[in-house]
């Protein structure tokens, strides 16, 4: 594993943690929070981009 790969993984992890935190602190329904969290966890990069464009924001 190269340093670039490790750094890239760390950045994706940090962005996903931020997105999940924002989802969990949003005013979305419990089901909505669950679905967004699953999407971000299953598809880390694509899920983050979709959340960034259309997801709920923290309250």
ROPAFI-628786 format. One record per residue: residue in three letters; x, y, z of N, C-alpha, C, O in turn. Coordinates in nm, 3 decimals. Layout:
% residues N
- r / n_X / n_Y / n_Z / ca_X / ca_Y / ca_Z / c_X / c_Y / c_Z / o_X / o_Y / o_Z
- ALA / X / Y / Z / X / Y / Z / X / Y / Z / X / Y / Z
...
//
This chain:
% residues 59
- r / n_X / n_Y / n_Z / ca_X / ca_Y / ca_Z / c_X / c_Y / c_Z / o_X / o_Y / o_Z
- UNK / 0.085 / -0.117 / 0.000 / 0.000 / 0.000 / 0.000 / 0.090 / 0.124 / 0.000 / 0.186 / 0.133 / 0.077
- UNK / 0.058 / 0.218 / -0.086 / 0.139 / 0.338 / -0.095 / 0.084 / 0.447 / -0.003 / -0.027 / 0.437 / 0.048
- UNK / 0.165 / 0.549 / 0.018 / 0.123 / 0.660 / 0.103 / 0.003 / 0.733 / 0.044 / -0.084 / 0.779 / 0.118
- UNK / -0.002 / 0.744 / -0.089 / -0.115 / 0.809 / -0.154 / -0.245 / 0.736 / -0.132 / -0.349 / 0.798 / -0.112
- UNK / -0.239 / 0.605 / -0.136 / -0.359 / 0.524 / -0.114 / -0.406 / 0.539 / 0.030 / -0.526 / 0.550 / 0.055
- UNK / -0.313 / 0.539 / 0.124 / -0.350 / 0.555 / 0.264 / -0.411 / 0.692 / 0.290 / -0.509 / 0.704 / 0.362
- UNK / -0.352 / 0.794 / 0.231 / -0.403 / 0.930 / 0.248 / -0.541 / 0.942 / 0.186 / -0.631 / 1.002 / 0.244
- UNK / -0.559 / 0.886 / 0.067 / -0.689 / 0.890 / 0.001 / -0.796 / 0.820 / 0.083 / -0.908 / 0.870 / 0.096
- UNK / -0.761 / 0.705 / 0.139 / -0.856 / 0.632 / 0.224 / -0.892 / 0.710 / 0.349 / -1.007 / 0.711 / 0.391
- UNK / -0.792 / 0.775 / 0.408 / -0.817 / 0.855 / 0.527 / -0.908 / 0.974 / 0.496 / -0.994 / 1.009 / 0.577
- UNK / -0.889 / 1.035 / 0.380 / -0.974 / 1.148 / 0.341 / -1.118 / 1.102 / 0.319 / -1.211 / 1.167 / 0.365
- UNK / -1.136 / 0.990 / 0.249 / -1.271 / 0.936 / 0.226 / -1.336 / 0.902 / 0.359 / -1.454 / 0.932 / 0.379
- UNK / -1.262 / 0.841 / 0.450 / -1.316 / 0.806 / 0.582 / -1.359 / 0.931 / 0.656 / -1.468 / 0.934 / 0.714
- UNK / -1.276 / 1.034 / 0.657 / -1.310 / 1.158 / 0.727 / -1.434 / 1.224 / 0.667 / -1.521 / 1.270 / 0.740
- UNK / -1.443 / 1.227 / 0.535 / -1.560 / 1.287 / 0.469 / -1.687 / 1.207 / 0.499 / -1.793 / 1.265 / 0.520
- UNK / -1.675 / 1.075 / 0.500 / -1.792 / 0.991 / 0.530 / -1.837 / 1.008 / 0.675 / -1.957 / 1.013 / 0.702
- UNK / -1.743 / 1.018 / 0.767 / -1.779 / 1.042 / 0.907 / -1.850 / 1.176 / 0.921 / -1.950 / 1.186 / 0.993
- UNK / -1.800 / 1.278 / 0.853 / -1.865 / 1.409 / 0.855 / -2.007 / 1.400 / 0.799 / -2.100 / 1.455 / 0.858
- UNK / -2.023 / 1.332 / 0.686 / -2.156 / 1.320 / 0.624 / -2.252 / 1.246 / 0.716 / -2.367 / 1.287 / 0.731
- UNK / -2.207 / 1.137 / 0.777 / -2.294 / 1.061 / 0.867 / -2.332 / 1.145 / 0.988 / -2.447 / 1.141 / 1.031
- UNK / -2.238 / 1.220 / 1.043 / -2.268 / 1.309 / 1.155 / -2.375 / 1.411 / 1.115 / -2.470 / 1.435 / 1.190
- UNK / -2.360 / 1.470 / 0.996 / -2.458 / 1.567 / 0.948 / -2.596 / 1.503 / 0.928 / -2.698 / 1.564 / 0.959
- UNK / -2.597 / 1.382 / 0.878 / -2.725 / 1.311 / 0.860 / -2.790 / 1.285 / 0.995 / -2.910 / 1.311 / 1.012
- UNK / -2.714 / 1.235 / 1.091 / -2.771 / 1.200 / 1.221 / -2.818 / 1.321 / 1.300 / -2.906 / 1.308 / 1.385
- UNK / -2.761 / 1.438 / 1.275 / -2.803 / 1.559 / 1.346 / -2.904 / 1.640 / 1.265 / -2.940 / 1.751 / 1.306
- UNK / -2.950 / 1.587 / 1.153 / -3.047 / 1.659 / 1.069 / -3.188 / 1.639 / 1.123 / -3.210 / 1.563 / 1.218
- UNK / -3.281 / 1.707 / 1.062 / -3.422 / 1.694 / 1.100 / -3.494 / 1.587 / 1.018 / -3.617 / 1.580 / 1.020
- UNK / -3.420 / 1.504 / 0.948 / -3.480 / 1.398 / 0.867 / -3.546 / 1.294 / 0.958 / -3.514 / 1.284 / 1.076
- UNK / -3.637 / 1.218 / 0.901 / -3.703 / 1.112 / 0.977 / -3.601 / 1.003 / 1.012 / -3.493 / 0.996 / 0.955
- UNK / -3.638 / 0.919 / 1.106 / -3.550 / 0.810 / 1.147 / -3.520 / 0.718 / 1.029 / -3.407 / 0.672 / 1.012
- UNK / -3.622 / 0.690 / 0.949 / -3.601 / 0.604 / 0.832 / -3.509 / 0.671 / 0.731 / -3.422 / 0.606 / 0.673
- UNK / -3.526 / 0.800 / 0.712 / -3.439 / 0.874 / 0.621 / -3.295 / 0.873 / 0.668 / -3.203 / 0.855 / 0.588
- UNK / -3.275 / 0.893 / 0.798 / -3.139 / 0.890 / 0.855 / -3.075 / 0.754 / 0.834 / -2.958 / 0.744 / 0.798
- UNK / -3.153 / 0.649 / 0.855 / -3.103 / 0.513 / 0.838 / -3.063 / 0.487 / 0.693 / -2.956 / 0.433 / 0.666
- UNK / -3.149 / 0.525 / 0.600 / -3.121 / 0.503 / 0.459 / -2.999 / 0.582 / 0.412 / -2.916 / 0.528 / 0.338
- UNK / -2.986 / 0.708 / 0.452 / -2.869 / 0.788 / 0.414 / -2.741 / 0.728 / 0.472 / -2.639 / 0.721 / 0.404
- UNK / -2.748 / 0.686 / 0.599 / -2.630 / 0.628 / 0.662 / -2.587 / 0.500 / 0.591 / -2.468 / 0.480 / 0.567
- UNK / -2.682 / 0.414 / 0.558 / -2.650 / 0.290 / 0.486 / -2.589 / 0.322 / 0.350 / -2.491 / 0.259 / 0.310
- UNK / -2.647 / 0.419 / 0.279 / -2.594 / 0.457 / 0.148 / -2.449 / 0.504 / 0.158 / -2.365 / 0.466 / 0.077
- UNK / -2.421 / 0.586 / 0.257 / -2.285 / 0.638 / 0.274 / -2.188 / 0.526 / 0.313 / -2.073 / 0.526 / 0.269
- UNK / -2.233 / 0.432 / 0.394 / -2.145 / 0.323 / 0.437 / -2.120 / 0.221 / 0.325 / -2.009 / 0.170 / 0.311
- UNK / -2.223 / 0.192 / 0.246 / -2.211 / 0.090 / 0.142 / -2.135 / 0.144 / 0.021 / -2.055 / 0.073 / -0.040
- UNK / -2.161 / 0.269 / -0.014 / -2.095 / 0.332 / -0.130 / -2.022 / 0.457 / -0.081 / -2.073 / 0.568 / -0.099
- UNK / -1.907 / 0.443 / -0.020 / -1.843 / 0.557 / 0.048 / -1.822 / 0.681 / -0.038 / -1.855 / 0.791 / 0.005
- UNK / -1.770 / 0.667 / -0.157 / -1.741 / 0.784 / -0.239 / -1.868 / 0.833 / -0.308 / -1.902 / 0.951 / -0.300
- UNK / -1.938 / 0.743 / -0.375 / -2.060 / 0.780 / -0.446 / -2.167 / 0.825 / -0.347 / -2.238 / 0.923 / -0.372
- UNK / -2.179 / 0.755 / -0.234 / -2.277 / 0.792 / -0.132 / -2.251 / 0.931 / -0.077 / -2.345 / 1.008 / -0.054
- UNK / -2.123 / 0.965 / -0.056 / -2.089 / 1.099 / -0.008 / -2.127 / 1.205 / -0.110 / -2.182 / 1.309 / -0.075
- UNK / -2.099 / 1.179 / -0.236 / -2.130 / 1.276 / -0.342 / -2.281 / 1.295 / -0.353 / -2.328 / 1.408 / -0.366
- UNK / -2.357 / 1.186 / -0.347 / -2.503 / 1.197 / -0.352 / -2.554 / 1.275 / -0.231 / -2.641 / 1.361 / -0.245
- UNK / -2.501 / 1.245 / -0.112 / -2.541 / 1.318 / 0.007 / -2.507 / 1.466 / -0.007 / -2.587 / 1.552 / 0.030
- UNK / -2.390 / 1.496 / -0.061 / -2.347 / 1.634 / -0.077 / -2.444 / 1.711 / -0.167 / -2.471 / 1.829 / -0.143
- UNK / -2.495 / 1.645 / -0.269 / -2.585 / 1.711 / -0.364 / -2.731 / 1.714 / -0.317 / -2.802 / 1.811 / -0.345
- UNK / -2.776 / 1.610 / -0.245 / -2.919 / 1.599 / -0.218 / -2.954 / 1.562 / -0.075 / -3.072 / 1.554 / -0.041
- UNK / -2.856 / 1.540 / 0.011 / -2.886 / 1.488 / 0.144 / -2.927 / 1.594 / 0.245 / -2.912 / 1.714 / 0.222
- UNK / -2.979 / 1.547 / 0.358 / -3.019 / 1.639 / 0.464 / -2.896 / 1.697 / 0.533 / -2.791 / 1.633 / 0.539
- UNK / -2.910 / 1.817 / 0.585 / -2.801 / 1.883 / 0.657 / -2.832 / 1.882 / 0.807 / -2.947 / 1.868 / 0.849
- UNK / -2.729 / 1.898 / 0.885 / -2.744 / 1.899 / 1.030 / -2.830 / 2.015 / 1.079 / -2.840 / 2.119 / 1.013
- UNK / -2.892 / 1.995 / 1.194 / -2.982 / 2.097 / 1.247 / -2.917 / 2.185 / 1.349 / -2.981 / 2.276 / 1.402
//
